Amino acid sequence: MTSVSQKFAQRFPALTFKPFRLFWLAQIVSLTGTWMQNLALPWLVYQLTGSPFLLGLTGTLQFLPQMFLSPFAGTVADHFPKRTMVLITQTVMTLTSALLGVLSFLHLVSYPLILILALITGLANTLDQPVRQGLVAEIVGRDNLLNAVALNSAAFNGARIFGPAVAGVVMALWGVAWCFTLNALSFLPAIAALSLVPRSLRPRLPLSVRQLLHSTREGLAYVVHRRDLRDVLIAVTLMGVLAFNFSILLPVLVKQTFALGETAFGTLLSAMGLGSLAAAVLLAFTSRRGPDRRLLAWAPMLAGAALVGLGLSHNFTLTFVLMVVIGFANIAFFTTANSHLQGTSDDAFRSRVISLYTLAFGGMTPLGNFFVGTLAQFQGAAFTFAVTGLLLLVSFGALRVWEGRQ
């Protein structure tokens, strides 16, 4: 092995596992398509309805399954073959994107139909997240888990830069239907890569409804009695509710504050992706040191301050810079939280802990989406950004005081 390849293996040990490497590369393609749809769908909803409230309702319904089903999804992930389940969830999301693309081409898409497809996608994603992350842990092992999580985050946020930028151009030239279609096609490499992942040799036991409930309660009790896990999940909940509502507020901000269109929307999402990618790459390079829990304290404060800045900014360049800062702070926080939860959980409970992370992160998003959509309906996006930023600063300030007294 050459010195270059040795250094590469030391920096990115997770990529030395061929199944993970293939799936990771395929995920870059898939996530690019996902971010194209993440830009196209809210823009389409806002065009159809002109209502921030209905735009918020779409996000609420998409994340609603995570609110109610995430703990059970983690239990299922701990009892059944993860590779098979990820193949199923990825296929379902492929079909919903393809259907949305076809209906958009035929001009048959409607707001009620979008709500139905958002709900189906949300159901698939609720199971996909804990299962996919658990599958990665099985492939690379505990020692390389932080590196794998950071690399996945880098792929996710690299796609967040490229996907919206491409989507903005595609939407301006050919319309939103192509974004949905390209997203459907982008799942195919990931499905092909999954077929090359070896089947798990760990035995899986049948799971009755009674066992499902009992196993889920066990997972909840496990987290309740682990203060380190519990505190991280509380922090993730606050960030999920207050700091991750960009798909709802950005389309409104672009139109209300700057009177611009799709390209500007894609540019701002790409700015957020730029900051997120920088954070993910930095964490990947430093992953061998383990998660730095200090990030869990200062990153939310930085995000809150930047959100307040977004609400006050009337300059597009300044808004771009603030989106970079928010992207960096968000991913520094969520990647560190995810790595800590996975790296310190017992193997038997890992997927259930991941599912609670999914509940705290995505499952609470419907509350945030409904809140910001309603507030933006009456007060505008800029005011809503400022309010969520202030709430984030106050919440984490209070949380630090409370933790100091424990």
N, C-alpha and C positions, 0 to 999 in steps of 0.2 A: 504494500500500500504506500503510495507516494505521500510526501509530507502535506501536500495540498488536500488530498482526500482524507488524511488523518485529521487535519484541522477541521475539515468540513464535518467529519463524523463526530468530532468533539463538540462542535457548535450546534449541530443539528442531529443528535443521535437517533431521534425518532425516524428520520428519513432513511436510516440504514435498514429498516424493516420494509421489504419490498411491498407487501400488501398495503401498508399504510402509505408508502410513497405513491403507489398507483392511485389509491383512493383520494389522496390529498391533491394530486395533480388534476384528477377528474373533478374534484370539488371546486377548484378554481374556475373551471368552465361553468359548472352548474350554478355556483354562487353569483357569477357575473350575470347569468340569465335571471336569477332571482332578484338581483338589484335592479335590473331593467324593469321587471314587473313591479317592484316596489315603488318605482317612480311613476310607471304608467297607470297603475290602478287608482291611486288617490287623485291623479290628475283627471282621469276619466270620470271618476265619481263627482269631482267638483265641477267638471264641465256639464255633466248630466243634471246635477241638482242645484249647483250654485250655493250650497248650504254647508257651512262648517260643521253644523250639528249633525247632518246626515253623513258627512265625511267622518266625523268622530264615531258615529254609530257603526260604520263599516269596520273600523279598526277594533271597536269593542267586540263585535260579533266574531271577528277573525281570531281574537285572542281569548274569547270566552271559554272555549273548551279547556284551555290550560288552567283557568281559574278553578274549574270543578273536577277535572280528570287527571291533572298532573300527578298527584300522589299514587293513583292507581296505575298510571302508565309506567311509573318506576317499578312498581311491584311486578307488573307483567314482564318488564325488561329483565328482571332478576330471575324469571322462571322459564323463559322461552328463548330459542336461538336468536341472537341479535342480528346476525347477517340476514336471515330470512325476513325478520320484521322490517329491517331497513329497506330491503328490496320492495316490500309491499308498500311502505309509506312513500318511497320515492316514486313508485309507479303511479300511485293515486295522485300525487302532486303533478306528475307529468300530464295525466289525463285532464285534470281541472284546468291547467294552463292552456292545453291544446283546445279544450272546449271554449274557453274564454276568447282565444284567438279566432276560432272559426266564427263564433257568434258576432265578434266585432267586425270581421270582414264582411259578414252578411248584414250588418247593421241591425241585428236582432237583440243586441245586448240591452238590458234594462237594469235599473237599480235593484229591484227585488231579486233578479237573477244573480247579480253580483253578490248580494248578501248570502244567498244560498251557497254559491261557490266559495265565498270567503269562509263560511262555516265549515264546509267540507275540508278545505285546505287547513283550517285551524285544527280540526280533529286529527288529520294526518300528521301535522307538525307536532302536536302534543305528544304523540307516541314516538315520533322520529327523533326528537332531541335527546331524551335520556337513553334511548336505545343506541343511537349513533355514537354518542359520547362514551357509553359503556363499551361499545365494540372497539373503539380506539384504545381504551384502557386495556382490553384483552389482548390487542395486537402488540402494543409497545411495552406493556408492563409498567409497574408503579414508578420505577426509577426514571423512566423517560416520559412520564405523563405530562409534567409541566411543559417540556419542550414540545410535545405533540399539541397540547392545548394552545400554546403560543403560536405554533405554526398554523393551526387551524384558524386562529384569530387573524393571523397575517393574511391568509388566503381570503377570509371573509371580508377583511377591510381593504385588501387590494382590489377585490371585486367591487367593493363599495365606491372606489374611485373610478374604475373603468366602466362599470355597469351603468350608473346614472349618466355619465358623460356620453356614452354611446346611445343610451335610451333617449336623451334629449335631442340628439341629432336625428335618430330614427323616427321619433314622434313628429318632429318638425317637418321631415321630408316625406314620410310614408304613412304616419299615423300610429296609434297605440296598438292596433291589431298585431303588427309585426313584433312588438315587444313581448306580447304574450306567446306568440308562436315561437320566437327564438328562445324564450325561457323553457318552453316544453321540449324543444330539441336539446337544450343544454343539459337536461337530466340524463340523456342517453349514455354519455361517457361514464357518469357515476354509476349507473346501473350495470354497465359492462365491467367496470372495475370491481364492483361488489361481488360479481360472480367469480372473481379470481381470489377472493379472500377465503382462506381455509375455514371449514366448518369448525365450530367450537367443540372440543372434546368433553367439556364439562356437562355432566348429566342435568337434564331439565325435568322437573317433576310436574305432573298434572296440577292444574290450578283451578280449584272450585271457587264458587262465589264466597263461601265461608273462609276458605284459605286466603282469598284475595283480600278480604276485609281484615283478617287477622294479621297478615303479612304487612299490610299498609299501616295498621296501628303500631306494629313493631317498629317500622321505619320512623314513624312520627315520634315514638317514645325514645328511640335511639338519638334523634336530633335534640329533643327536649333536654336529655340528660348530658348532652355535650355542649357546654357553654360556648366553646369556640365556634362550633358549627352554627349554633343558634344565633349568636351575635352577627355573624356574617350574613345569615339569611335575612335578618331584620334590616341590615344595611342594604342588601340587594333589593328588598321589597320597596324601600323608600326610593331608590334609584329607578326601579322599574315603573313606579307610579309617576314620578315627577320629572325624570330626565330623559325619557325615551318616547317622546310624542312628536317626533319630527315629521313623520309621514302625514300627520294631521295638520300641523301648524305651518309647515314650510310652504305648501302650495298657496295657502291663504296669505302668508307674509309676502311672498313673491308678487302676488297680484295686488294686495292692498297697499303695501309700503313702497314697492318699486315699480309697479305697473308693468311687469315683465312677464315672459312666457316660459315655455318648456325648457329652453336651453339654460336660462338662469336658474331654474329649479334644479336641473341636473348638475349645474356647476356648484351649487351650494351643497348638494348631497355628496358630490365628489370631494369638496373641501373637507367635509366631515370624515370621509373615507381616508383622505390624506393624513389627517391627524391620527386616525385610528390605526392605519398601517404603520406609522412611525412608532406608536406605542407597542404594537404587536411585535414588530421586528426587534425593538429594544428588549422586550421581555424574552423573546426567543434567544437572543444573544446572552442574556444573563440568567437563563433558566436553571443552570446547574447550581446556582446559589439557593434555589428554592424561592417560593413566593415571599415577597416583601410586604408584610402586613401594614407597613406605614402607608402604602398606597391606598389602602381601604379608608384611611382617615382624610388625607389631603386631596385625593382626586375628586371626591364629591363636592368639596368646597370650591375647587377650581371650576368644576362644571357649573355649579350654582352661580358663581360670579359671572361666567361667560354667558349664561342664559339671561341674566339681568342685562348684560351688555347688548344682547340681541334685541331685547325689548326696547332699548333706548337708541339703538343705531338707526340712522337714516342714510348711511353711506354703504354702498354695496361692497366695496373693498374691505371695510372694517367688518362687515357681516361675514364675509368670506373668511377672514382671519379668525373671528370668533368661532366659526364652525370648525375650523382646524383644531382650535383649543378644546372645544367640547368633544370632538372625536377622540383626541388623545386622552383626555381625562376619563371618558366613559370606558374605553377599552382597557386602559391601565387598571381601572377599578374592576370591571367584570371579568377580565382574564385572571387577575390575581385572586378574586373571590372564587371563581370556578376551579382554579388550580388548587387552592387551599382545601376546598370541600372535597374534591376528588382524591387529592394526595393524602389526606389525613383520615378519610373514611375507611372502615373495614371493607374488605372485598365483598362480603356477603350483603352489605347494605349500600354499596356505591351507587347503583342505579336508582335506588329509592332516594338517596340524598340528592342526586342529580335532578330527579323529578321535582323535589322540593325547591331546588334552585330554579328550575324552569317555572314552577308556580310563582315564586317570588319575583322573577324577572319578567316573564311573559304573561303569567296568569294574572298579575296585578295590573298589567297594561290596560285592560278594558276599563278599569276604574279611571286611570289617568286619561285615556282617550275620551271617555265620556265627559270627564271634568273639563278638559281643555277644549273639546269641541263645543260644549255648551257655553263656556266662558268666551271663546273666540266669536261665537255667534252674536253675542251682545256687545263685547268690548274690543274685539279685534285680536289679531294674532300677536302683535307687538306687546300689547298689555298682558296677554296670557303668558308669553315667554318670560316677561319680567316677574310676574306673580309666581310661576313655577320655580324660577331661580331663587327668589326670596324664601319660598317655602323649603327648598332644598337646603339652603344655608342655615335656616333656623332649625330644621329637623336634625341635621347632622351635628350642629352645635349642641343641641339638647342631648343627642345620643352620646356624644363624647363625655358630657358631664355625667350622664347616667352610668356609663361604663366605668368612669373614674371612681364612682361611689360604691361599685360592687366589690 
